[in-house]
Amino acid sequence: MMSMETGPKPSLRDELLARAKLGEITPEEAEDAALLDGCGPLEVRSYPIDPSQRMEPADLDPITEPAWTLLMALVWIIARDPMAVRAVWVEARRACTHWVVFPLTEAAGTISEKRTSWELRPLPPPTVSDVDAVCEVDEDELLVEYLFPPIVVSGIRAREELWDRLCSGDLIAEGKRRGKSEGTKISPDEWTSLDWLDDRSASADIVGSRIDNVPRYDDVSVLGQKVRDIWKPLEKLKSENYEREDWSVDHATLWIAYGDPTLLHFVGLASPRAKRPLSKAECLDPQPRRTLLQALMNGKLRAIRNGEQMPPEQWFGKSLPRKQPEEKRTYFRRSDILREWPEREERLLQRLEKTLGGTISTKASGEREGNFTKAAGDKGIVSPTQPARKRGPKPVVLPRVLAAMQADKAQGKDVENMKYVEMAARYQAAASTCREARVILFPHSGDE
């Protein structure tokens, strides 16, 4: 019997999109079915709220894009978040989709009042409406779905800073003068009379006269690298959470876990933006709350509540508080926390010294000499009974290699199984030094 099929069977993805368009299922139902079948998610977001349920456009990193629009620069100044910048990047928006609702048209051509149709459409290019929304952002009110805290400066202040740099010539913009096909540099003097158009539907890539609201330049852009040079990335900014003397339980546990001042930008935050750097960072203590509680019980650290120090006995049989009202919140002195748990580099050196049984110099001048006890014959290792080498402090190399290995490990490189020849070339150190560093990072590896 001859088969009646004349073409390939529609995929489940196509079937789900067709049913949503007919109003038979909602976008949520279509996404759930696609995830269960393994062909989803269907929607491609520029800034995924839940990375497990929404796809991201692949290979679209705004940091690699030389030319940034003014809106991209504005978003960067506010949040210093590449993901947020990508959300307003035209090229990334073309690769993204979102669900759009339409009235369902019946077979007779009439519009149904009870049913709606859903379609996946590409994200439109940014408009002045997006600019206005971004400019309204501040620390207390986040109205834009792709801007997550921490907010470095408010939207209004960011716009003022951007224009100040354009007017001073610190930041040079280029654009196509209206009616011209070639790009040209925009004189700093012109920016005193230029602005985005007073039309919320106008393109965010156009600037015009503030007086008569007439377009002057199209496709306006600035150098992304210059923007990042003027307004430093978040990891290069001191966190106000780090500088304050009163640290909460969240401050303390985050510090104990990572020992990185830049990560304190994300204290108390659980947004997708906060989870990303924490997931990539090297964790020094996987149980920081337990460590903190032990220090409180044995008296190494004192907590403060309502202006009074809490005795160690008060913590016996209790757990650390999580969410507390302001009047009952538990605090610690920043200096006390740093005394017990210094920054990550210092903690790594302490761990290294404990493992090798000596002190390590971190200065090129070699003011502190290495005092390692190793098997006789190890080249370059100083015995306690031998004088220090005159050629330079070899102990400086080991911390450097260890730090480089940790950075590679945090980026997902398989440092544990790397060959000695490859390690020596990559870290510019002797194979024996690389081996020592790897033993410290992976105590249970086959190197021991």
C-alpha positions as CSV (number, residue, x, y, z in Angstrom):
1,M,0.0,0.0,0.0
2,M,1.4,3.3,-1.1
3,S,2.0,5.9,1.7
4,M,0.0,9.1,1.4
5,E,2.8,11.3,3.0
6,T,4.3,13.8,0.5
7,G,6.7,15.7,2.7
8,P,8.6,15.6,6.0
9,K,6.6,15.5,9.2
10,P,6.5,18.8,11.0
11,S,8.7,19.1,14.0
12,L,7.3,19.5,17.4
13,R,8.7,23.0,17.5
14,D,6.8,24.0,14.3
15,E,3.7,22.3,15.7
16,L,3.8,24.2,18.9
17,L,4.4,27.5,17.1
18,A,1.5,26.8,14.8
19,R,-0.9,25.9,17.7
20,A,0.1,29.1,19.6
21,K,-0.6,31.1,16.4
22,L,-4.1,29.5,16.3
23,G,-4.7,30.4,19.9
24,E,-4.9,26.8,21.0
25,I,-2.1,27.1,23.5
26,T,-0.4,30.0,25.4
27,P,3.3,30.8,25.1
28,E,3.9,29.3,28.6
29,E,2.3,26.0,27.5
30,A,4.3,26.0,24.3
31,E,7.6,26.6,26.2
32,D,6.8,23.9,28.8
33,A,6.1,21.4,26.1
34,A,9.2,22.3,24.1
35,L,11.4,21.9,27.2
36,L,9.9,18.5,28.0
37,D,10.6,17.3,24.5
38,G,14.1,18.8,24.4
39,C,13.4,21.1,21.5
40,G,13.1,24.2,23.6
41,P,13.2,26.9,24.8
42,L,11.5,28.6,21.9
43,E,12.0,32.2,22.9
44,V,15.5,33.6,22.5
45,R,16.2,36.4,25.0
46,S,18.9,39.0,25.0
47,Y,19.1,38.8,28.8
48,P,17.7,35.5,30.1
49,I,15.9,35.8,33.4
50,D,16.2,32.1,33.9
51,P,19.1,30.7,31.7
52,S,17.7,27.2,32.1
53,Q,14.4,28.2,30.4
54,R,15.4,30.8,27.9
55,M,18.0,30.6,25.2
56,E,20.7,33.3,24.6
57,P,22.0,34.4,21.2
58,A,25.2,32.6,20.7
59,D,28.5,34.4,20.0
60,L,27.1,37.9,20.5
61,D,29.4,39.6,23.0
62,P,29.2,43.4,22.9
63,I,32.7,43.6,24.4
64,T,34.0,42.4,21.0
65,E,32.0,45.0,19.1
66,P,34.2,48.1,18.4
67,A,31.4,50.6,17.8
68,W,28.7,51.1,20.5
69,T,25.6,53.2,20.1
70,L,24.9,56.0,22.6
71,L,22.2,53.8,24.2
72,M,24.8,51.0,24.7
73,A,27.2,53.5,26.3
74,L,24.4,54.8,28.5
75,V,23.4,51.3,29.8
76,W,27.1,50.5,30.5
77,I,27.5,53.7,32.6
78,I,24.5,52.8,34.6
79,A,25.1,49.1,35.3
80,R,28.6,48.1,33.9
81,D,26.9,44.9,32.8
82,P,27.8,43.5,29.3
83,M,24.6,41.5,29.3
84,A,22.5,44.6,29.7
85,V,24.5,46.3,26.9
86,R,23.8,43.3,24.7
87,A,20.0,43.8,25.4
88,V,20.1,47.1,23.5
89,W,22.6,46.1,20.8
90,V,20.8,46.1,17.4
91,E,22.7,43.0,16.2
92,A,21.9,41.0,19.2
93,R,18.2,42.1,19.1
94,R,17.9,40.8,15.5
95,A,19.0,37.4,16.8
96,C,16.5,37.4,19.7
97,T,12.7,36.8,19.6
98,H,9.8,37.5,21.9
99,W,6.2,36.4,22.1
100,V,3.8,39.0,20.6
101,V,0.0,38.8,21.1
102,F,-2.5,39.5,18.3
103,P,-6.3,39.3,18.0
104,L,-7.1,35.9,16.4
105,T,-8.6,36.2,13.0
106,E,-11.4,33.7,12.3
107,A,-11.7,31.8,9.0
108,A,-14.4,34.3,7.9
109,G,-12.0,37.2,8.3
110,T,-13.6,38.4,11.5
111,I,-11.6,39.1,14.7
112,S,-12.4,36.9,17.7
113,E,-13.1,38.7,20.9
114,K,-12.4,35.6,23.1
115,R,-9.2,34.1,21.6
116,T,-5.8,35.6,20.9
117,S,-3.0,34.5,18.7
118,W,0.7,34.4,19.8
119,E,3.7,34.6,17.5
120,L,7.5,34.7,18.0
121,R,8.8,37.9,16.4
122,P,12.4,39.4,16.3
123,L,13.0,42.2,18.8
124,P,12.6,45.6,17.2
125,P,15.6,48.1,17.2
126,P,15.8,50.3,20.2
127,T,13.9,53.6,20.1
128,V,13.8,56.8,22.2
129,S,11.2,55.1,24.3
130,D,14.0,52.7,25.4
131,V,16.3,55.6,26.1
132,D,13.6,57.3,28.3
133,A,13.0,54.1,30.2
134,V,16.8,53.6,30.9
135,C,17.1,57.2,32.1
136,E,14.4,56.7,34.7
137,V,16.4,53.9,36.4
138,D,17.7,54.5,39.9
139,E,18.8,52.2,42.8
140,D,15.3,52.1,44.3
141,E,13.2,51.7,41.1
142,L,14.1,49.3,38.3
143,L,11.7,49.6,35.5
144,V,13.8,48.0,32.7
145,E,13.8,44.2,32.5
146,Y,17.4,43.9,31.5
147,L,18.9,46.2,34.2
148,F,19.6,44.3,37.4
149,P,21.4,45.7,40.5
150,P,23.9,46.8,41.4
151,I,23.2,50.2,39.8
152,V,26.4,52.2,39.7
153,V,24.8,55.5,38.8
154,S,21.2,56.6,38.1
155,G,20.0,56.9,34.5
156,I,19.7,60.7,34.7
157,R,23.2,61.1,36.1
158,A,24.6,58.6,33.5
159,R,23.0,60.7,30.7
160,E,24.6,63.8,32.1
161,E,28.0,62.2,32.3
162,L,27.8,60.8,28.8
163,W,27.0,64.3,27.3
164,D,29.7,66.0,29.4
165,R,32.3,63.6,27.9
166,L,30.9,64.2,24.4
167,C,31.0,68.0,24.8
168,S,34.5,68.0,26.3
169,G,35.9,65.8,23.5
170,D,37.0,63.1,25.9
171,L,34.6,60.8,24.0
172,I,34.4,61.2,20.2
173,A,31.3,60.1,18.4
174,E,30.8,59.4,14.7
175,G,27.6,59.5,12.6
176,K,26.2,60.0,9.1
177,R,25.0,63.5,8.6
178,R,21.4,63.5,7.5
179,G,21.3,62.9,3.7
180,K,24.9,61.7,3.5
181,S,26.1,58.2,3.1
182,E,29.6,58.5,4.6
183,G,30.3,58.7,8.3
184,T,32.0,61.7,9.9
185,K,33.3,62.7,13.4
186,I,30.9,64.9,15.3
187,S,32.5,68.0,16.7
188,P,32.4,68.3,20.5
189,D,31.0,71.8,20.1
190,E,27.9,70.4,18.4
191,W,26.9,68.3,21.4
192,T,25.7,71.3,23.3
193,S,22.8,71.5,20.9
194,L,22.3,67.8,20.1
195,D,20.1,65.3,21.8
196,W,17.9,62.3,21.1
197,L,14.8,63.3,19.3
198,D,11.6,64.3,21.2
199,D,9.8,61.4,19.6
200,R,9.5,58.1,21.6
201,S,9.1,56.1,18.4
202,A,12.3,57.5,16.8
203,S,15.4,55.4,16.5
204,A,17.8,55.5,19.4
205,D,20.7,55.7,16.9
206,I,19.6,59.2,15.7
207,V,20.4,62.6,17.3
208,G,19.0,65.9,16.3
209,S,18.7,69.6,17.2
210,R,17.3,70.3,20.7
211,I,15.8,73.5,19.4
212,D,13.8,72.4,16.3
213,N,13.8,68.6,17.0
214,V,15.1,67.9,13.5
215,P,17.4,64.9,12.8
216,R,21.1,65.8,12.3
217,Y,23.0,62.5,12.4
218,D,22.1,58.9,11.8
219,D,23.9,55.7,13.0
220,V,25.7,57.6,15.8
221,S,28.3,55.5,17.6
222,V,31.3,55.8,19.9
223,L,34.2,53.4,20.6
224,G,33.2,50.8,23.1
225,Q,36.7,50.4,24.5
226,K,36.9,54.1,25.1
227,V,33.6,54.0,27.0
228,R,35.0,51.2,29.2
229,D,38.2,53.1,29.7
230,I,36.3,56.1,31.1
231,W,33.7,54.2,33.0
232,K,35.6,51.3,34.5
233,P,34.1,47.7,34.7
234,L,32.5,46.7,37.9
235,E,35.4,44.4,38.8
236,K,37.7,47.4,38.8
237,L,35.4,49.5,41.0
238,K,35.6,49.5,44.8
239,S,32.4,48.3,46.3
240,E,30.7,50.6,48.9
241,N,29.7,47.3,50.6
242,Y,33.4,46.6,51.1
243,E,34.3,50.0,52.4
244,R,31.7,50.2,55.1
245,E,32.8,49.3,58.6
246,D,29.5,47.5,59.6
247,W,29.2,44.2,57.8
248,S,26.0,42.1,57.9
249,V,25.9,38.3,58.0
250,D,25.5,38.4,54.1
251,H,28.7,40.6,53.9
252,A,30.6,38.2,56.2
253,T,29.6,35.0,54.6
254,L,30.2,36.2,51.0
255,W,33.7,37.4,52.1
256,I,34.5,34.2,53.9
257,A,33.5,32.2,50.8
258,Y,35.4,34.2,48.2
259,G,37.7,36.9,49.8
260,D,37.2,39.1,46.7
261,P,36.3,42.8,47.3
262,T,34.7,43.2,43.9
263,L,32.1,40.4,44.6
264,L,30.7,42.5,47.5
265,H,28.9,44.5,44.8
266,F,26.5,41.6,44.9
267,V,25.8,41.3,48.6
268,G,22.2,40.2,49.3
269,L,21.4,39.9,45.6
270,A,19.9,36.8,44.0
271,S,19.4,38.1,40.4
272,P,20.7,36.3,37.3
273,R,23.4,39.0,37.1
274,A,24.6,38.3,40.7
275,K,24.6,34.5,40.2
276,R,26.8,34.7,37.1
277,P,30.1,36.1,38.7
278,L,29.6,34.0,41.8
279,S,29.3,30.8,39.8
280,K,32.6,31.7,37.9
281,A,34.6,32.7,41.0
282,E,36.8,30.3,42.9
283,C,35.2,29.4,46.2
284,L,37.7,29.4,49.1
285,D,35.2,28.1,51.7
286,P,32.1,26.1,50.6
287,Q,30.5,26.4,54.0
288,P,30.9,30.0,55.0
289,R,27.9,30.2,57.4
290,R,29.2,27.2,59.3
291,T,32.7,28.8,59.5
292,L,31.3,32.1,60.7
293,L,29.2,30.4,63.4
294,Q,32.2,28.4,64.6
295,A,34.2,31.6,65.0
296,L,31.3,33.2,66.9
297,M,31.0,30.3,69.3
298,N,34.8,30.0,70.0
299,G,35.1,33.7,70.6
300,K,37.4,34.5,67.7
301,L,34.8,36.9,66.4
302,R,32.2,39.0,68.2
303,A,28.8,40.0,66.7
304,I,27.1,43.3,67.5
305,R,23.3,43.7,67.9
306,N,21.5,46.8,69.1
307,G,24.8,48.4,69.8
308,E,26.0,45.7,72.1
309,Q,28.5,42.8,71.7
310,M,27.1,39.3,71.9
311,P,29.0,36.8,74.0
312,P,30.1,33.5,72.5
313,E,27.7,31.5,74.7
314,Q,24.7,33.2,73.1
315,W,25.4,31.3,69.8
316,F,25.4,27.9,71.3
317,G,22.4,25.8,70.0
318,K,21.6,28.5,67.4
319,S,22.0,29.1,63.7
320,L,23.0,32.3,61.9
321,P,20.1,34.6,61.2
322,R,19.1,35.1,57.6
323,K,16.5,37.8,57.0
324,Q,16.3,40.3,59.9
325,P,14.5,43.6,60.4
326,E,16.8,46.5,60.7
327,E,16.3,47.0,64.4
328,K,17.4,43.4,65.1
329,R,20.1,43.0,62.5
330,T,23.4,41.4,63.4
331,Y,26.6,43.2,62.4
332,F,30.3,42.6,62.5
333,R,33.3,45.0,62.4
334,R,34.8,44.9,59.0
335,S,38.3,45.0,60.5
336,D,37.5,41.9,62.7
337,I,36.4,39.9,59.6
338,L,39.5,40.9,57.6
339,R,41.7,40.0,60.5
340,E,40.3,36.4,60.6
341,W,39.8,36.0,56.8
342,P,42.1,38.3,54.7
343,E,41.8,38.8,51.0
344,R,42.0,35.7,48.8
345,E,45.6,36.2,47.7
346,E,46.8,36.4,51.3
347,R,44.7,33.3,52.2
348,L,46.2,31.4,49.3
349,L,49.7,32.3,50.4
350,Q,48.9,31.2,54.0
351,R,47.6,27.9,52.6
352,L,50.7,27.6,50.5
353,E,53.1,28.3,53.4
354,K,51.3,25.8,55.5
355,T,51.6,23.1,52.8
356,L,55.3,23.8,52.1
357,G,56.2,24.5,55.7
358,G,57.8,27.9,55.2
359,T,57.2,31.5,54.3
360,I,56.9,32.9,50.8
361,S,58.1,36.1,49.5
362,T,55.6,38.1,47.4
363,K,58.1,40.9,46.6
364,A,60.6,40.9,43.8
365,S,63.3,42.3,46.2
366,G,63.1,39.1,48.2
367,E,62.7,40.8,51.5
368,R,61.2,37.5,52.9
369,E,63.2,34.5,52.0
370,G,61.8,31.1,51.2
371,N,62.2,28.4,53.9
372,F,61.0,25.3,52.2
373,T,61.7,21.7,53.4
374,K,61.9,19.5,50.3
375,A,63.6,16.4,49.3
376,A,67.3,16.8,48.6
377,G,68.2,17.3,45.0
378,D,65.1,19.3,44.1
379,K,66.5,22.0,41.9
380,G,65.9,25.6,43.1
381,I,64.4,24.6,46.5
382,V,66.1,26.1,49.5
383,S,66.8,23.8,52.4
384,P,66.5,25.3,56.0
385,T,70.3,24.7,56.4
386,Q,71.3,26.2,53.1
387,P,71.8,29.9,52.4
388,A,69.3,31.6,50.2
389,R,70.0,31.7,46.5
390,K,71.6,34.9,45.2
391,R,70.1,34.7,41.7
392,G,66.7,35.9,42.9
393,P,63.8,34.7,45.0
394,K,62.3,31.6,43.3
395,P,59.5,31.5,45.8
396,V,57.9,34.4,43.9
397,V,57.2,32.1,40.9
398,L,55.1,29.6,42.8
399,P,52.4,32.0,43.9
400,R,52.3,33.5,40.4
401,V,51.8,30.0,38.9
402,L,49.2,29.1,41.5
403,A,47.2,32.3,40.8
404,A,47.3,31.7,37.0
405,M,46.2,28.1,37.5
406,Q,43.3,29.2,39.7
407,A,42.2,31.7,37.0
408,D,42.3,29.0,34.4
409,K,40.4,26.6,36.6
410,A,37.7,29.3,37.2
411,Q,37.4,29.6,33.4
412,G,36.8,25.9,33.0
413,K,40.2,24.8,31.8
414,D,41.2,21.3,32.7
415,V,44.2,22.2,34.7
416,E,44.2,19.0,36.8
417,N,44.9,16.8,33.7
418,M,47.2,19.2,31.9
419,K,50.5,17.7,30.8
420,Y,53.7,19.0,32.3
421,V,55.1,20.3,29.0
422,E,51.9,22.2,28.4
423,M,51.9,23.6,31.9
424,A,55.5,24.7,31.7
425,A,54.9,26.5,28.4
426,R,51.6,28.1,29.5
427,Y,52.7,29.3,32.9
428,Q,56.4,30.1,32.0
429,A,57.8,28.1,34.9
430,A,59.6,24.9,35.6
431,A,57.6,21.7,35.4
432,S,58.4,21.0,39.1
433,T,57.0,24.4,40.1
434,C,53.9,23.7,38.1
435,R,53.6,20.3,39.8
436,E,53.8,21.9,43.2
437,A,51.1,24.4,42.4
438,R,48.8,21.7,41.0
439,V,49.2,19.6,44.1
440,I,48.1,22.6,46.2
441,L,45.1,23.2,44.0
442,F,44.2,19.5,43.6
443,P,45.4,17.7,46.8
444,H,43.9,14.4,45.8
445,S,45.3,14.3,42.2
446,G,47.8,11.8,41.0
447,D,50.7,14.3,41.4
448,E,51.1,13.5,45.0
